[in-house]
Amino acid sequence: MTDQTVHATTAAPAALLRRIPGVTFILVGMIVLFAVGNPRFLSAVNLTNIGLQASLLLMLALPMTLIILTAGLDLSVGALLGLCGVVIAALLVAGWSLPAAVAAAMLVGLVAGAVNGFLVGYLGLPAFVVTLGTMGLCEGLSLVITNGDPIGGFTPALEAFYRSTLLGLPTPVLVAAILYGLLSLLLYRTRFGNYVFAIGGNKDALHLAGINANLVHMGVYLLCSLTVALSALLLLGRTNSAHPSVAVGMEFEAIAAVVLGGTSFEKGQGWLFGTVLGVLAISVLRNGLNVLSVEPSLQVVCVGLLLIAALLIDRNRKQASRDIA
């Protein structure tokens, strides 16, 4: 066996290992740590709770992955989620049917996505500034509609849906899994997905190839906002009420989950399954800290530390791989 053959044989597993995000090792370590700290952590009831907590975050993080792949960002998803929840709840209390209320929320999401997508995709404005402005608009509209008070007393069907199971799994988990499957097909099996990667790598090259890259760019923001609008059903089912500030801050966790999973803000590099790992890491961390009775204010700090630790691990591993090469 030649030296080149040996090098090729050992390089394949090493390349596969480098493909695994650093958050994977942290996730395994957290599971072991929390299981040792409290045996109740691995109980069926608690694992179900982790799945329920992860499902809503995953509904936000998956489309956020596509946006970040285009070298963009959407800071408005948390505020938009709260606004869509407020719209659905307010219309249900006013006597609207559930399908009509959901359709209205989707229209709100469509408008928000169109504004973000047009300003970022067509006019080339910075996504950070645009979506920061949209976030403020959504938060303001939520306060206007509710006058700062929570909305309750609507149909219990949403809570029943959130608490239901199918094939032994919580329904929200299955909904999130279906979204993952659909976005995987879209991203990896269609031309649209190829264009998403290309926008993050070199948008000008798409224009030169005769592709309407601006329209694709706008479509990514539309897809994200529509998914957020549908996710409001899970939010209302979880809380059984609507409040303008209930989802504020979820954009941070969604972005953190995408970055934890290995998706880069540059050059269109990333993958959806990595986002799933990032969501699981954040959900396990929050749940484990709850089980250990850690104060909620410290949990946000721990999520930030988790993000920094995972990024440092990935940086050191990339540096080590370059040194070996």
N, C-alpha and C positions, 0 to 999 in steps of 0.2 A: 504494500500500500504506500503510495507516494505521499509526500508532505502536503501536496495540494488536496489530495483526497481526504486526508485526516482533517485538514483545515475546513473543508466543505462540510464534512460530517459533523464537526463540533460547532460550526457556525450556525447551522440550521436551528438547533435547540436554543442557542444563545440569542438568535434573532427573534425567535418566538417568545422567549422570556422577556426581551426588551419591549416587545409589543404589549405586554401586560402592564396596565397603568399602576403606578405606585400605590394608588388608593386600594387596590386589591389586597395588598399585604396588610395595610392598615385596617381594612374591613375584617379580615380574618383575626387579626390581633384584638380588635375591639370585641368581637363575638366571644373570644376566649376569655377576655378580661371581664366582661359583664356577666358571663355565665358563671365564672368563679366568684364574682362579687355578690351575685344573687341568683340562686338556682331557678328562681321564678322567671328569669329572663328567657329561657328556652322553652317555657310552657307553651302549649298550643294556643292558649288565649292571648298571650303576649306576642307570639309570632304573627297571629292574625292582626293584632293592633299595628304591628310594624308594617304589614302589607297594606292596611288601610291608610296609614300615614304616608306611605311611599307612593300610593296610587295617584293621589292628587298632585303631589310634587312632580311625579313622572309625566303627568299630562301637560305640565308647564315646561319641563326641562327638555322633552323630546323635540318639540318644534323650536325651542330655543337653540337646540343643537344646529338645526338648519340655518338659523339666523347667524350664529357665530361662525359657521362654515363659510358664510359669505363675507367674513370679516366685519360683521355688524354686531348689533346689540339691541336688546329691547328691555328698557327699564320700566315699561308701562304695564307689564303683564300682571303684577300684583294688584295695582290700582284698577286695571280693567277687569280682573276677576271679581273684585269687590263690587264694581259698578254693575256688571252683568248680574251678579247675585241680587243686588238691590233692585234692579229692573224687574227680574223675574218675581221676586217676593212682592214688590209693590203692585204689580199687575195681577198677581194671584189674589192678593187681598182686595183689589178693586173688582174682582169677579171674572177676570179673564180665565180662559182655559189654560191648562199647562202647555199644550203645544203652541198656542198663540203667544204665551209669555216667553217661551224658549225662542220662538222665531224672532220676537222683538229683541231679545238679548243677542241673538246671532247677528241681527242687523246692526246693533251697536258695535259688536266686535268687527263686523265687516267695514264699518265706517272708520273705526280706529286703525284697523290694518291698512285700509286704503290710504289714510293720511300718512301713516308712517312709511308705507311702501313708496308712495309717490314722492315724498320729500327726500327720502334716502335714495331710492332707486333711480328716479328720473332727474331730480334736481341735484343729487350728489351732496346733500347736506349731511353733517356728521350724525350718525345714528345715536350717539350718546346724547347730544343736545335735543334732537327731535323727539326721542322717546322720553326724555326727561320732561319735556313740555307736555307730551301726551299724558304722562303720569299725573302731572298737576291738574290737567283738564279732567281726567277721570275721577280723581279724588274730589275735586271741587263739585262735579256733577253729582257724585254720590252724596255729598253733604247737603246739596240743595234738595235732592229728592227726599232724603230721610230727615232733614233738619237736625242731623247729628244723632238721631235716635235709632235703635235697632228696630227692625220690622219682623214681627212674628205672627203666629196665628194663621198661617197658610196651610195648604194641604199636607197631611202627614205622609202622603205617598212618596215624597222625596226621601224622608228619613227611612221609610220601609225599604225603598230601593237601595239606599246606601248600606243598610244592615242585612240585606238579603244575600243568599249564597246560590251558586250554580255549580253543579258538579263538585260540591264540597269546598269550593273556593269563594271568597267574598266577591260579589259582583263588581265593585270598583276595581279590584285587582284584574279581573278579566277584561274590563273596559280598557284599562291601561295597557294590558297585554295586546289587545286587538289594535290599539293605536300604534303600539310598537311595531306590530306586524305590517300594518298599512304603510307607515312611514319608511320601514325598511324596504318594502317593495318600491316605494316611490323614489327613495334615495339611491338604491343600488341596482334597480332593474328598469329604470326609465331614463329617457333623455333629459327630463327635467332634473333628475338627480345628478346626472353628469354636469349639467349646466350650473347647479348649485355649487359643486366642488370647483368648477372652472371660475365662477365669479370670485370666490375667495382667493384663487390662485392668480388669475389675470383676467379681469373683466374686459379689458380692452381687446384681448384676443378674441373673445366671443363676438364683439362688435365687428371686428375685421372678418370673422367667419360668416357674417350675415345673420347672426342670431340676435333676436330682440332681448338682450341681456337685461335691459331695464324692466321689461315686463316680468321676466323670471324673478328678478330681484324683488319686485313688488309682490309677486305671488307668494314668496316665502313669508313676508310679513302678514299677508292676508291669511295664509294657512295658520300661522301662529295665533292670530287674534281670534279666528273662528274656533280653534281648539280651546282657547281660554274661555270663550263664551260657553261652550258645551261643558267645560269643567266646572262652571258655576253650579251645575246640578249636583255634583259631588260635594261642593262646598256647602250648599244649603242642606244637603242630606246629613252632613257631618255636624253642622252647628244648629240646625233646626231654626235658624233665624238669619237675618241679613243685617250686616253692619258695615258702614262705609270703610272702616279701617281694619276689617277682619283679615284681609289678605295682604295688607301692606307689609313689605319685607320679604314676601315670597319670591320676588324677582331676584333677590340676593341669593337665596338658596337654590333657585333654578339655575342661575348663572354659575354658582359654585359647583353644582352637581355636574354641569357640562365640562367645566374646566378640570374638575377632579377626574373625570373620565378620560382625559387626555386630548380633548379637542382644543385646537390652538386658535387664537384670534387672527393668525396670519396664515396665508398660503393654503387655505381650504383643507386643513388636515384635521381629521377626527373621525369618530365612529359612534353609532347610536348605542351599541352595547356598552361602551365605556360610560355613557351617560347613565345607563341603568345601574352600573356599579357605583357611580357617584351618588345617585339618589339613595341607593341602599345604604351607603356609608353614612350619609347625613341622617337618614331615618333611624338606623341602628344607633347612631351616636345620641340622638335626641331621646329615643326610647330608653336606651341604657341609662342615661343620666336621670331620666324620670324615675326609673326603677330604683336607682341609688339615691333618690330624693335630692338631686342637685337643683338649685334655684334656677328658674327659667332665664334670669338675666345672665347667668354664667354660661348657659347653653349656647347663646349666640357667640360668646367669646370662644367657646370650644369648637364651634363650626368654623370660625375664622382660623383657629390654630390647626384644625384638620386640613383646611385648604392649603395653608402655608407648608405644613409637613409633607403633604402629597406632592406639591410642586418641587420642594427641595429633593425629595426622593427621586422624582423623575429627572431632575436636572443632574443629580449626581450619577444616575445610571447612564444617561446619555453621554456625559463627560467620560465615564469609564469605558463605554463602548467605543468612543472615538479614540481613546488612548490605546485600546486593544487593537483597533484597526490600523 
